[in-house]
Structures are given as C-alpha cells and as structure tokens.
C-alpha cells in the first residue's frame, strides 16, 4: 500500500458517517476509470474557479459540519 493511500485511509477512519455520505459521490466518481478530469479549461472557466477560490478565502462557504 502506498504512503498516500495509507494517509487517506487514516483520514477516512477519522471522518464521521454523516461527512462520509458527503464524500461518497466524489469517491465514486474518482474510482470510475471512465471519468476524465478536464485540465484544459477555458479562460472563462478559469475565471469561475478563481472567483470561487476568492469567495472561499473570504469565508463564503458552508462548512461540512453544518450539514449534519
């Protein structure tokens, strides 16, 4: 088992079931080999990502703890 796999599994062991429910769709998507992650974003898409990161830095997000 690789070091990164061990580290991630350790994190998973510490996460509550309610938070794992939020994580499950992402893991299912990442485990699907037919899914490709797009890396050649347009300038407009890059701007959307940058805007989201700025909003996150300002605290404009919903913490997972509040979703329980």
Gaussian input, Z-matrix of N, CA and C with variables (Angstrom, degrees):
# hf/3-21g

backbone

0 1
 N
 C     1     B1
 C     2     B2     1     A1
 N     3     B3     2     A2     1     D1
 C     4     B4     3     A3     2     D2
 C     5     B5     4     A4     3     D3
 N     6     B6     5     A5     4     D4
 C     7     B7     6     A6     5     D5
 C     8     B8     7     A7     6     D6
 N     9     B9     8     A8     7     D7
 C    10    B10     9     A9     8     D8
 C    11    B11    10    A10     9     D9
 N    12    B12    11    A11    10    D10
 C    13    B13    12    A12    11    D11
 C    14    B14    13    A13    12    D12
 N    15    B15    14    A14    13    D13
 C    16    B16    15    A15    14    D14
 C    17    B17    16    A16    15    D15
 N    18    B18    17    A17    16    D16
 C    19    B19    18    A18    17    D17
 C    20    B20    19    A19    18    D18
 N    21    B21    20    A20    19    D19
 C    22    B22    21    A21    20    D20
 C    23    B23    22    A22    21    D21
 N    24    B24    23    A23    22    D22
 C    25    B25    24    A24    23    D23
 C    26    B26    25    A25    24    D24
 N    27    B27    26    A26    25    D25
 C    28    B28    27    A27    26    D26
 C    29    B29    28    A28    27    D27
 N    30    B30    29    A29    28    D28
 C    31    B31    30    A30    29    D29
 C    32    B32    31    A31    30    D30
 N    33    B33    32    A32    31    D31
 C    34    B34    33    A33    32    D32
 C    35    B35    34    A34    33    D33
 N    36    B36    35    A35    34    D34
 C    37    B37    36    A36    35    D35
 C    38    B38    37    A37    36    D36
 N    39    B39    38    A38    37    D37
 C    40    B40    39    A39    38    D38
 C    41    B41    40    A40    39    D39
 N    42    B42    41    A41    40    D40
 C    43    B43    42    A42    41    D41
 C    44    B44    43    A43    42    D42
 N    45    B45    44    A44    43    D43
 C    46    B46    45    A45    44    D44
 C    47    B47    46    A46    45    D45
 N    48    B48    47    A47    46    D46
 C    49    B49    48    A48    47    D47
 C    50    B50    49    A49    48    D48
 N    51    B51    50    A50    49    D49
 C    52    B52    51    A51    50    D50
 C    53    B53    52    A52    51    D51
 N    54    B54    53    A53    52    D52
 C    55    B55    54    A54    53    D53
 C    56    B56    55    A55    54    D54
 N    57    B57    56    A56    55    D55
 C    58    B58    57    A57    56    D56
 C    59    B59    58    A58    57    D57
 N    60    B60    59    A59    58    D58
 C    61    B61    60    A60    59    D59
 C    62    B62    61    A61    60    D60
 N    63    B63    62    A62    61    D61
 C    64    B64    63    A63    62    D62
 C    65    B65    64    A64    63    D63
 N    66    B66    65    A65    64    D64
 C    67    B67    66    A66    65    D65
 C    68    B68    67    A67    66    D66
 N    69    B69    68    A68    67    D67
 C    70    B70    69    A69    68    D68
 C    71    B71    70    A70    69    D69
 N    72    B72    71    A71    70    D70
 C    73    B73    72    A72    71    D71
 C    74    B74    73    A73    72    D72
 N    75    B75    74    A74    73    D73
 C    76    B76    75    A75    74    D74
 C    77    B77    76    A76    75    D75
 N    78    B78    77    A77    76    D76
 C    79    B79    78    A78    77    D77
 C    80    B80    79    A79    78    D78
 N    81    B81    80    A80    79    D79
 C    82    B82    81    A81    80    D80
 C    83    B83    82    A82    81    D81
 N    84    B84    83    A83    82    D82
 C    85    B85    84    A84    83    D83
 C    86    B86    85    A85    84    D84
 N    87    B87    86    A86    85    D85
 C    88    B88    87    A87    86    D86
 C    89    B89    88    A88    87    D87
 N    90    B90    89    A89    88    D88
 C    91    B91    90    A90    89    D89
 C    92    B92    91    A91    90    D90
 N    93    B93    92    A92    91    D91
 C    94    B94    93    A93    92    D92
 C    95    B95    94    A94    93    D93
 N    96    B96    95    A95    94    D94
 C    97    B97    96    A96    95    D95
 C    98    B98    97    A97    96    D96
 N    99    B99    98    A98    97    D97
 C   100   B100    99    A99    98    D98
 C   101   B101   100   A100    99    D99
 N   102   B102   101   A101   100   D100
 C   103   B103   102   A102   101   D101
 C   104   B104   103   A103   102   D102
 N   105   B105   104   A104   103   D103
 C   106   B106   105   A105   104   D104
 C   107   B107   106   A106   105   D105
 N   108   B108   107   A107   106   D106
 C   109   B109   108   A108   107   D107
 C   110   B110   109   A109   108   D108
 N   111   B111   110   A110   109   D109
 C   112   B112   111   A111   110   D110
 C   113   B113   112   A112   111   D111
 N   114   B114   113   A113   112   D112
 C   115   B115   114   A114   113   D113
 C   116   B116   115   A115   114   D114
 N   117   B117   116   A116   115   D115
 C   118   B118   117   A117   116   D116
 C   119   B119   118   A118   117   D117
 N   120   B120   119   A119   118   D118
 C   121   B121   120   A120   119   D119
 C   122   B122   121   A121   120   D120
 N   123   B123   122   A122   121   D121
 C   124   B124   123   A123   122   D122
 C   125   B125   124   A124   123   D123
 N   126   B126   125   A125   124   D124
 C   127   B127   126   A126   125   D125
 C   128   B128   127   A127   126   D126
 N   129   B129   128   A128   127   D127
 C   130   B130   129   A129   128   D128
 C   131   B131   130   A130   129   D129
 N   132   B132   131   A131   130   D130
 C   133   B133   132   A132   131   D131
 C   134   B134   133   A133   132   D132
 N   135   B135   134   A134   133   D133
 C   136   B136   135   A135   134   D134
 C   137   B137   136   A136   135   D135
 N   138   B138   137   A137   136   D136
 C   139   B139   138   A138   137   D137
 C   140   B140   139   A139   138   D138
 N   141   B141   140   A140   139   D139
 C   142   B142   141   A141   140   D140
 C   143   B143   142   A142   141   D141
 N   144   B144   143   A143   142   D142
 C   145   B145   144   A144   143   D143
 C   146   B146   145   A145   144   D144
 N   147   B147   146   A146   145   D145
 C   148   B148   147   A147   146   D146
 C   149   B149   148   A148   147   D147
 N   150   B150   149   A149   148   D148
 C   151   B151   150   A150   149   D149
 C   152   B152   151   A151   150   D150
 N   153   B153   152   A152   151   D151
 C   154   B154   153   A153   152   D152
 C   155   B155   154   A154   153   D153
 N   156   B156   155   A155   154   D154
 C   157   B157   156   A156   155   D155
 C   158   B158   157   A157   156   D156
 N   159   B159   158   A158   157   D157
 C   160   B160   159   A159   158   D158
 C   161   B161   160   A160   159   D159
 N   162   B162   161   A161   160   D160
 C   163   B163   162   A162   161   D161
 C   164   B164   163   A163   162   D162
 N   165   B165   164   A164   163   D163
 C   166   B166   165   A165   164   D164
 C   167   B167   166   A166   165   D165
 N   168   B168   167   A167   166   D166
 C   169   B169   168   A168   167   D167
 C   170   B170   169   A169   168   D168
 N   171   B171   170   A170   169   D169
 C   172   B172   171   A171   170   D170
 C   173   B173   172   A172   171   D171
 N   174   B174   173   A173   172   D172
 C   175   B175   174   A174   173   D173
 C   176   B176   175   A175   174   D174
 N   177   B177   176   A176   175   D175
 C   178   B178   177   A177   176   D176
 C   179   B179   178   A178   177   D177
 N   180   B180   179   A179   178   D178
 C   181   B181   180   A180   179   D179
 C   182   B182   181   A181   180   D180
 N   183   B183   182   A182   181   D181
 C   184   B184   183   A183   182   D182
 C   185   B185   184   A184   183   D183
 N   186   B186   185   A185   184   D184
 C   187   B187   186   A186   185   D185
 C   188   B188   187   A187   186   D186
 N   189   B189   188   A188   187   D187
 C   190   B190   189   A189   188   D188
 C   191   B191   190   A190   189   D189
 N   192   B192   191   A191   190   D190
 C   193   B193   192   A192   191   D191
 C   194   B194   193   A193   192   D192
 N   195   B195   194   A194   193   D193
 C   196   B196   195   A195   194   D194
 C   197   B197   196   A196   195   D195
 N   198   B198   197   A197   196   D196
 C   199   B199   198   A198   197   D197
 C   200   B200   199   A199   198   D198
 N   201   B201   200   A200   199   D199
 C   202   B202   201   A201   200   D200
 C   203   B203   202   A202   201   D201

   B1=1.4446
   B2=1.5351
   B3=1.3220
   B4=1.4583
   B5=1.5300
   B6=1.3073
   B7=1.4698
   B8=1.5294
   B9=1.3145
   B10=1.4702
   B11=1.5289
   B12=1.3240
   B13=1.4656
   B14=1.5276
   B15=1.3337
   B16=1.4652
   B17=1.5253
   B18=1.3219
   B19=1.4642
   B20=1.5226
   B21=1.3221
   B22=1.4633
   B23=1.5281
   B24=1.3212
   B25=1.4690
   B26=1.5214
   B27=1.3248
   B28=1.4680
   B29=1.5243
   B30=1.3244
   B31=1.4688
   B32=1.5208
   B33=1.3119
   B34=1.4676
   B35=1.5245
   B36=1.3179
   B37=1.4635
   B38=1.5257
   B39=1.3231
   B40=1.4679
   B41=1.5344
   B42=1.3125
   B43=1.4715
   B44=1.5282
   B45=1.3343
   B46=1.4694
   B47=1.5304
   B48=1.3442
   B49=1.4700
   B50=1.5231
   B51=1.3197
   B52=1.4662
   B53=1.5282
   B54=1.3166
   B55=1.4676
   B56=1.5228
   B57=1.3246
   B58=1.4614
   B59=1.5240
   B60=1.3282
   B61=1.4682
   B62=1.5199
   B63=1.3406
   B64=1.4639
   B65=1.5299
   B66=1.3129
   B67=1.4572
   B68=1.5323
   B69=1.3126
   B70=1.4684
   B71=1.5347
   B72=1.3293
   B73=1.4754
   B74=1.5245
   B75=1.3248
   B76=1.4620
   B77=1.5207
   B78=1.3394
   B79=1.4682
   B80=1.5209
   B81=1.3293
   B82=1.4705
   B83=1.5290
   B84=1.3149
   B85=1.4612
   B86=1.5265
   B87=1.3211
   B88=1.4596
   B89=1.5285
   B90=1.3289
   B91=1.4677
   B92=1.5257
   B93=1.3134
   B94=1.4663
   B95=1.5326
   B96=1.3160
   B97=1.4686
   B98=1.5248
   B99=1.3207
   B100=1.4577
   B101=1.5283
   B102=1.3280
   B103=1.4605
   B104=1.5229
   B105=1.3171
   B106=1.4610
   B107=1.5203
   B108=1.3169
   B109=1.4542
   B110=1.5224
   B111=1.3179
   B112=1.4592
   B113=1.5320
   B114=1.3068
   B115=1.4600
   B116=1.5239
   B117=1.3106
   B118=1.4650
   B119=1.5278
   B120=1.3353
   B121=1.4594
   B122=1.5272
   B123=1.3230
   B124=1.4599
   B125=1.5263
   B126=1.3219
   B127=1.4634
   B128=1.5312
   B129=1.3222
   B130=1.4677
   B131=1.5320
   B132=1.3225
   B133=1.4662
   B134=1.5294
   B135=1.3278
   B136=1.4628
   B137=1.5221
   B138=1.3356
   B139=1.4597
   B140=1.5313
   B141=1.3179
   B142=1.4631
   B143=1.5258
   B144=1.3216
   B145=1.4639
   B146=1.5268
   B147=1.3280
   B148=1.4709
   B149=1.5211
   B150=1.3217
   B151=1.4640
   B152=1.5297
   B153=1.3125
   B154=1.4581
   B155=1.5174
   B156=1.3233
   B157=1.4721
   B158=1.5236
   B159=1.3247
   B160=1.4724
   B161=1.5236
   B162=1.3225
   B163=1.4659
   B164=1.5307
   B165=1.3127
   B166=1.4665
   B167=1.5248
   B168=1.3267
   B169=1.4730
   B170=1.5247
   B171=1.3235
   B172=1.4667
   B173=1.5240
   B174=1.3187
   B175=1.4590
   B176=1.5160
   B177=1.3095
   B178=1.4615
   B179=1.5082
   B180=1.3206
   B181=1.4531
   B182=1.5228
   B183=1.3197
   B184=1.4469
   B185=1.5297
   B186=1.3447
   B187=1.4559
   B188=1.5349
   B189=1.3207
   B190=1.4654
   B191=1.5324
   B192=1.3265
   B193=1.4694
   B194=1.5249
   B195=1.3164
   B196=1.4542
   B197=1.5226
   B198=1.3305
   B199=1.4590
   B200=1.5239
   B201=1.3213
   B202=1.4618
   B203=1.4911
   A1=108.38
   A2=116.02
   A3=119.92
   A4=111.26
   A5=115.10
   A6=120.77
   A7=110.67
   A8=118.23
   A9=121.03
   A10=110.58
   A11=117.18
   A12=120.87
   A13=109.86
   A14=116.73
   A15=120.43
   A16=111.08
   A17=115.81
   A18=120.38
   A19=111.21
   A20=116.49
   A21=120.49
   A22=110.72
   A23=117.25
   A24=119.77
   A25=111.28
   A26=117.60
   A27=120.40
   A28=110.98
   A29=116.69
   A30=119.64
   A31=110.78
   A32=116.47
   A33=120.87
   A34=110.85
   A35=116.55
   A36=120.01
   A37=112.09
   A38=117.24
   A39=121.62
   A40=113.50
   A41=117.22
   A42=121.23
   A43=110.08
   A44=115.14
   A45=120.00
   A46=110.21
   A47=115.59
   A48=120.10
   A49=111.93
   A50=117.24
   A51=119.01
   A52=110.98
   A53=116.97
   A54=119.68
   A55=110.88
   A56=117.31
   A57=120.00
   A58=111.09
   A59=117.14
   A60=119.98
   A61=110.40
   A62=117.39
   A63=120.70
   A64=111.05
   A65=116.90
   A66=122.34
   A67=113.01
   A68=116.71
   A69=121.39
   A70=113.81
   A71=120.37
   A72=118.30
   A73=112.88
   A74=117.01
   A75=120.01
   A76=110.22
   A77=116.24
   A78=119.78
   A79=111.35
   A80=116.48
   A81=119.74
   A82=110.22
   A83=116.28
   A84=121.19
   A85=110.76
   A86=116.53
   A87=120.34
   A88=112.41
   A89=117.37
   A90=121.38
   A91=111.98
   A92=117.29
   A93=122.23
   A94=109.06
   A95=116.60
   A96=121.08
   A97=113.32
   A98=117.66
   A99=119.07
   A100=111.89
   A101=117.53
   A102=121.69
   A103=108.97
   A104=115.33
   A105=120.43
   A106=109.07
   A107=115.86
   A108=120.81
   A109=108.04
   A110=115.42
   A111=121.12
   A112=109.55
   A113=115.87
   A114=120.19
   A115=112.59
   A116=117.45
   A117=120.19
   A118=109.64
   A119=114.44
   A120=120.81
   A121=110.91
   A122=114.63
   A123=119.59
   A124=108.39
   A125=116.28
   A126=120.06
   A127=110.97
   A128=116.23
   A129=120.48
   A130=110.76
   A131=117.05
   A132=120.93
   A133=111.22
   A134=116.43
   A135=120.14
   A136=110.96
   A137=116.70
   A138=121.21
   A139=110.59
   A140=117.62
   A141=121.84
   A142=110.46
   A143=116.40
   A144=120.88
   A145=110.05
   A146=117.01
   A147=121.28
   A148=110.43
   A149=117.04
   A150=121.49
   A151=110.64
   A152=116.40
   A153=120.67
   A154=111.83
   A155=116.46
   A156=120.41
   A157=110.80
   A158=116.80
   A159=120.31
   A160=110.51
   A161=116.63
   A162=121.46
   A163=109.93
   A164=116.87
   A165=121.01
   A166=110.61
   A167=117.00
   A168=121.14
   A169=111.43
   A170=117.16
   A171=121.08
   A172=111.87
   A173=116.93
   A174=120.26
   A175=113.41
   A176=117.78
   A177=122.18
   A178=112.12
   A179=116.18
   A180=120.87
   A181=108.64
   A182=116.77
   A183=122.16
   A184=108.01
   A185=117.45
   A186=118.79
   A187=111.80
   A188=117.01
   A189=120.91
   A190=111.18
   A191=117.15
   A192=120.13
   A193=112.21
   A194=117.16
   A195=120.32
   A196=112.58
   A197=117.91
   A198=121.69
   A199=113.27
   A200=117.27
   A201=120.07
   A202=112.62
   D1=134.86
   D2=-178.52
   D3=-74.49
   D4=162.49
   D5=-179.34
   D6=-63.22
   D7=-41.44
   D8=-178.56
   D9=-66.48
   D10=-38.27
   D11=178.41
   D12=-64.15
   D13=-43.07
   D14=178.15
   D15=-62.06
   D16=-44.04
   D17=-179.69
   D18=-61.05
   D19=-46.14
   D20=-179.18
   D21=-65.16
   D22=-41.59
   D23=178.10
   D24=-63.36
   D25=-34.51
   D26=175.53
   D27=-64.19
   D28=-41.17
   D29=176.27
   D30=-61.84
   D31=-44.52
   D32=-178.86
   D33=-60.07
   D34=-38.51
   D35=178.68
   D36=-62.72
   D37=-23.82
   D38=-177.95
   D39=-92.79
   D40=-9.62
   D41=-175.29
   D42=-88.13
   D43=136.93
   D44=177.92
   D45=-67.09
   D46=158.55
   D47=-179.60
   D48=-59.97
   D49=-36.55
   D50=-178.74
   D51=-65.98
   D52=-36.21
   D53=176.75
   D54=-73.66
   D55=-33.56
   D56=176.68
   D57=-63.35
   D58=-32.42
   D59=176.78
   D60=-61.96
   D61=-35.99
   D62=177.87
   D63=-72.19
   D64=-31.00
   D65=-177.87
   D66=-81.33
   D67=-26.14
   D68=-174.21
   D69=-54.39
   D70=-47.08
   D71=-179.08
   D72=-62.17
   D73=-34.84
   D74=179.23
   D75=-67.20
   D76=-44.82
   D77=179.55
   D78=-63.90
   D79=-39.70
   D80=177.95
   D81=-61.05
   D82=-41.32
   D83=-179.79
   D84=-65.90
   D85=-44.85
   D86=-179.59
   D87=-67.46
   D88=-30.04
   D89=-179.55
   D90=-76.75
   D91=-17.11
   D92=-178.79
   D93=-81.24
   D94=109.73
   D95=-177.43
   D96=-66.29
   D97=-17.99
   D98=-179.33
   D99=-80.15
   D100=-11.94
   D101=179.88
   D102=-85.83
   D103=131.01
   D104=178.04
   D105=-113.08
   D106=136.51
   D107=177.59
   D108=-90.45
   D109=122.00
   D110=-176.89
   D111=-74.74
   D112=128.76
   D113=179.75
   D114=-116.97
   D115=-10.23
   D116=179.85
   D117=-100.55
   D118=73.48
   D119=-176.21
   D120=-76.14
   D121=150.36
   D122=174.16
   D123=-75.92
   D124=167.65
   D125=177.56
   D126=-61.03
   D127=-37.05
   D128=178.58
   D129=-64.66
   D130=-43.49
   D131=178.67
   D132=-65.18
   D133=-40.02
   D134=176.90
   D135=-61.85
   D136=-38.08
   D137=178.82
   D138=-65.36
   D139=-38.88
   D140=177.87
   D141=-63.79
   D142=-43.53
   D143=178.40
   D144=-63.31
   D145=-44.93
   D146=179.78
   D147=-61.76
   D148=-40.85
   D149=178.30
   D150=-62.80
   D151=-42.10
   D152=178.61
   D153=-63.82
   D154=-39.34
   D155=178.59
   D156=-66.40
   D157=-39.52
   D158=177.23
   D159=-63.46
   D160=-43.61
   D161=178.89
   D162=-62.09
   D163=-40.66
   D164=178.32
   D165=-62.10
   D166=-43.71
   D167=179.22
   D168=-60.68
   D169=-32.28
   D170=-179.97
   D171=-81.90
   D172=-3.06
   D173=-179.61
   D174=91.42
   D175=11.83
   D176=-179.14
   D177=-83.38
   D178=65.13
   D179=179.79
   D180=-148.48
   D181=166.56
   D182=178.26
   D183=-108.47
   D184=113.31
   D185=-179.94
   D186=-64.00
   D187=146.45
   D188=179.28
   D189=-58.47
   D190=-33.19
   D191=-179.50
   D192=-58.53
   D193=-29.37
   D194=-178.50
   D195=-78.25
   D196=-9.16
   D197=-176.95
   D198=-90.42
   D199=-3.10
   D200=-176.49
   D201=-69.99

